[in-house]
Amino acid sequence: MIDKRTLLKSAGALAVAGAAAPLMPSAAQNIAASAKPITRAERMARLAKVQGLMRASNVRMLVIEPGASMIYFSGLRWWRSERPTLLLIPAEGEVGVVTPFFEEPSVQETIGVPASVRTWNENEDPFAVVRSYADDWKVGDGEIGIEESVRFFIADGIRTAIPSAKVVPGAPYVRACRMFKSPAELALMQVATDVTLAAYRDVHAAIEPGMRQQDVSALMSQRTRHHGGNVQFSMVLLNDASAYPHGTDAPQTVKEGGIVLMDCGCAVHDYESDVSRTFVLGEPTKKQREVWETVKRGQEIALENALVGREAGSVDRAVRSYYESLGWGPRYQTPGLSHRLGHGIGMEGHEPINLVESETMELAPGMCFSNEPGLYTFGEFGVRLEDCFAVTEDGPKLFSPLSKSITEPV
């Protein structure tokens, strides 16, 4: 009989070689099978909220390009190119979509809220179509909010086409919605995290000395798909490459006593997980254990400080101060914690706001963050542990339990 370690290792080898498609998840194996996507009713509530915020600030139209915010408000899934497809949200009433004529049938397939669609041909100006909406919605000399990821040529084209209006940042209105997760959003983030943890358990059982970082990464991706997740990233840093938060191009292989640092995430119905684990195969050195335990204590300190009403930056400062008291750093210097403590997470792996010492915004229920301290010594090794949490009135609620030990990561 083939044991689990052999089976998983073989599956990873197939994924690397491209010799066979990844195993398809069965109903029992697919953790995400019963996950419930965001409903039309919830998208309508989101639109009502953002429109109320817009009216309160005299913003008469909000412009959004394809990406997470477009999906968040409308369900519309598209991509960015030189041909603009835009979601336009008026201060009240039905949203509008601008898209090339030949794309309209495809665009109509995923719109999840009531919307009018107006098109432009290749010999026409797409921003004239935006102006037609502005005229109908009586934007006049009012404000047009531009979502923060919109490209310059889009914002500039709108400014030129509607010179009477004032173009302003749309981030305050979008962030006021997306930063605070609903129960349905939190549930999807939990399922995505459950998928990632299941994949980690599989990989930890199968990893062996001699495997390359790309072998381990491919196995993690394969197991993530197996459990029902849409792979977003499966980063693997081995040995001294772990000293650099995003790695190095130098080839590495797993070895007894060497550090394995993995930073992996997936999406389930658009909502993401982000979990990092650092472990050693075999017996870790005293220094490896000490650094690992110090990093974990930093995670615990973060959770003790991530309370409603506290400045987001204060969480980073608390952890960084602890590390400095032990001789690490100071501040962002290495050996030490060379990056921020954490980032917002939801539909995107990195969202506003960040747990970074300069952030003054106060924590509030529904905000979600990664908690990922690390300690890095260039040329030697690094340790990073990452678990995400939601801010609640009763304190932070983890999506994943903290790692147990340097030899038992999950």
N, C-alpha and C positions, 0 to 999 in steps of 0.2 A: 504494500500500500504506500502511496506517495504521501509524505507528511506535509504539513502546512508550509514549512519553511521552503521545501523543495518546490512545491506548487507555486508559491508566490515568487520565488526567484526565477522560475521558468517563465512565468507570465511577464515579469519585468524584462527578461532577455528578449522575448518576442516583441515587446513594445519598442525596445531599443533598435532591434534589427529591422523592424517593419515587416517581419515575416508573417504576421497575422494581426487581425484587428483585435483591440482589447476585448476582454471578456465582457459580454453584455450582462448587466445586473439582472438577477431574478427579482421577483416581487419581494422576496424576503431580504435579499441583499441590498436592494435599492432603498436606502434610508429616506431618500427624498420623494419617494413615490406618492406619499399621501400629503405632501406639502401643498398648501393652498395659496395660489397666486393672488396678487392684489386685485381686488374687485373693482368693477366700474363705479360702484357707490363710493368706495374710498377715494378713487381719483376725482370724482365730482366734489367730494368734501375738500380735497386739496385745492381744487380750483376755487371753490368758494372762499377758502381761507386766504389764498394769495390775492384774490380780487378785493377782499375786504382790506387787506393791508395796502394795496395799491390805491384804493379810493381814499384811504386815510392820509395818504401822502401826495395826492394829486398826480399819481402816475397813471397815465391813461392807456398805456400799452406796454407789454413785456415781451421781449424778443428772445427766443430760445432756439439754439441750433441742435441738430441730432446729438444724442448722448443721454446720459443718465437723467438729466432734468427733463428732457423731452419725454422719455419713458415715464418718469415719475408723474407728470401732470396729465399726459394724454394716452400713454400706452404705445405711442407711435415709435416704431423701431426703424431707424434709417442710419445712414452713414454720412460723413462729411466729405465733400469734394468741392471742386471749383464751381459746381452748379448748386446754388443755395436751395435747400429745403428748410423752411422755418416754421416754427410754431409761434403764433402770435396770440397772446392772452390779453383781451380787453379788460378794462376796469369792471365791466359787468357784461353778462351775456355769453353767447357761444364763442368758442375759440375759433381761430382761423389758421389755415395751413397754406403756405406758399410752396409750390414744387414745380419742376419742369413738367410740361404737358405729357410727355411720354412716360413719366414715372407715376402719374396719378393712380392708375389701377393698382399698382403695387403698394403705394402709400396708403390707399384706402383699406388695405387688408388688415392693418394692425392698429388703426385709430380706435382707441377704447372709450372715447367720450364724444358727445355731439360736437360736430365741427363742420365748418364750411371749408371747401378746398378750392383755391384759385390757382390757375396755372400760368406759366409763361413758356413761350417757344424760344428756340435757340437764338433767334434774331431779335429778341425782345429784352427789355430791362426788367429783371426780377424785382428790383426795388420800386419800380412803378406799381407793381402788384401790391407790395407792402403799403405804398402810399394810398392805394385804393381802399384798403382796410382802414387806414388812418383817417381818411376822409369820411368813410361811413361811420366810424366810431367817434367822430368829432374830436380828434386828438388836438387839432388846432395848435395853439402855442403851449400846450401842456407838456408833460414829461413822458419820455419813452425810456423804459428801463431795459438795459442790455445785460443779459445773464453773463456772469463773469468769465465763462469759457468761450464766449462768442469771438470769432476771429475778427481782426481789425477791418478787413475789407468789407465785412458784413456791416459792422457798426458805421463805418465811413460811408458806405453806400446808402444806408438809411438816413444818416445825417444830411447827405447831399440831396436825397429825394424828398425829404420833409424838413426843409430849412426852418420852418416856423416853430418846430418842436425843439425841446431841450433834451438831449440825450444824456441819461444819467446811469449810474451803476444799478444793475438789477439784483446784485448779490444780497442786499438786505432782505428782500422779499422772498427770494428763493431759499436762502439759508434759514429764514424764520420758519419755513415749512419743513425742509429736508433734514435739518439738524435734530429734530425732535421726533423720534420714531414712535409709530403707533404699535399697538399689540400685534397686529398682523405683520408688520415689518420685523419686529423683534422675534416673532415666531420663525420667520424665514431665516433670519440670521442664526438662530439657534440650530435649525436643521442643517444649514451650511457648515456650522462648526462641528456638529455631530458627524457629518460626512468626513470632514478633515481629520477628526480624531480617529475614526475607524480606519481611515487610510494609513495614518501614522502607526496604529497598532499593527497593521499588516506589514508595513515596511520594516518596523523595528524587529519584527519576528523573522524577517527574511534577509536583512542586510548582513553581509559577510566581508571579511578582509579581501582585498583585491578588486572590489567593485569600484568603478570610476564614478565621479560625481554625476555624470550624465546617466549612468545606469540606475543610480538611486533615484534621480529626478524622474526618469521615465517610469520607474516602478511606482513612485508616489502618484504620478499623474494617472497611471493605469488603474491603481486602486481607488483613486478619487472618482474616476468615471464609473468604475465598478459599483461604487456605493451611491451613485446618482448625482454627483456634483459636476458642474461645468468648470473645468480646470482654469484657474486664473494665473497661478504661478506655482512652481515647485522648485524652489531654490535650494541647492545643497552646497555647503561650504565644508571642506575637509581639511583637517590638520591646521597648518599655519594660515591657510586661506580664510579660516574663521576669524582671524584678527582684523579683517577688512569687512565692514558691515554688508557690503554687496559683492564681496568676493574678488577674485582675480582670474585671469585667463590661464594661469599656469595649471597644467594637468595635475590632478590629485587622485589618489586611490584610498579607499578605506583601509585602515590598518589597526591592529591591536594597540590599544592605549592611545589612539589618536582621536581628536575631537571630530564629531559629526554635528554640524549646525545646519538645521533645516528651517526654512521659512516658507510656509505653504498656505495656499488659500483656494477656495472655490466659490462658485455662486450657485444659488438655488432660487429660481424665479427672480433673478436680478439682484439678490441680496448676498453679500459676501462674508466670508470668514477670513481670518488671518491669525495663524497660530505658528509660533516658533518653538522649536525644541532643540536643546543641545545635550548631547550624551556621548559616552565613550563605550566602545566595545572592549570588553575585558576590564582590567583593573585600572582605574584612574590614578593619577599621581596625587600627592597631597595638595599640590598647588591647584590642580584642576578642580579638586573637590572644594577647596576653599573659595576659589573664584566663583564656582557655580553657586555655592551657598550664599555668597555675598550678593550675587545678582538676584537670586530668589528673594532674599530679604528686601532688596529694593522693590520688587513687585509687591510684597506685603505692605511696605511703607506707602506705596502709591495707593493701594486700596484703603488704607487707614485714613488717607487724606482726600480721597476723591468723593467729597460730600457736597450735597446741595448747598449752594451759596458761596462755596469757596472759589477763588480765582483758579482757572485752569492752570495757569502758570505756577501756582503754589504747589501743585502736585509734583511737577518736574523739580522745583526747587528743593522740596523735601527729600526726594531720592538723591539728588545730586549732592546735597549737603551731607547726607549719610556717607556716600562714597568718599567725599573729600575728607571726612573725619577719619577714614581708614587709610588715607594717603593716596587715593586715586585722584586723577585730574591735576590741577583744579579745573573747574568748569568743563569745557569741552576738549581739554587736552588729553592726549593719551600718554601713558596707559591710563585708561579711564572710560567714561561714558561720552563718546564723541558725537552723539546725535540726540535729538529730542527724546523725551520719554515715550511719547505716543502720538497718535493721530486719530482724527475722527474716522468713522467707518460706517458704511451702510450699503448703498447701491454701488459705491465706488470703494476700492480698497483704501484710498486716502481721500478724506473729505475734511472740510473745515468743521471745527477748529482743531488746533493741535494742543497737546499737552507739552508746551514749551515755556520756558521760564518767563518770557516776555508777554504771554497771553493774559489779558486782564479780564476777559469775559468770565462771568460766573457760571459754574456748573448748574444744570437744571435737569429735572426728570426727563427721560427720553433721549438724552444725549448718549452717544455710544463712542467708545474709544478703545484703541489698542493700549495695552500696558506692556511695554517692551524694553525694559532696561537691558543694557549690555555692558560688559567690560572687555576692553580690547587692548592687547599688547602687540603692536606691530612686530612681525617677524617671529612671533611665538604662537599665540592662539587667542581666540576670543570666545566669549559665552554670551548668548542672548536667549532670553526666555520671553515669550509673548503670549498673552491671553487677553481677549477682549472682554469688555464689560459695558453694561448699561448703567447709567446714573439713575437711582431711584430715591424716593423720600426716605427709604430705610437703609440707604447706603448702596455701594456699587454691587451689581449682580453680575457675576461672571457667566460668560457663555461656555467656558471650558474650565475645569479644575486646574489649579496650578500643578506644574510638573512635580512628580514625586521625588526623584533623585537623579543624579547624573548617570546612573546605570539603569534607571527605570523611568523613562521620560513620559510614558502614557500608561 
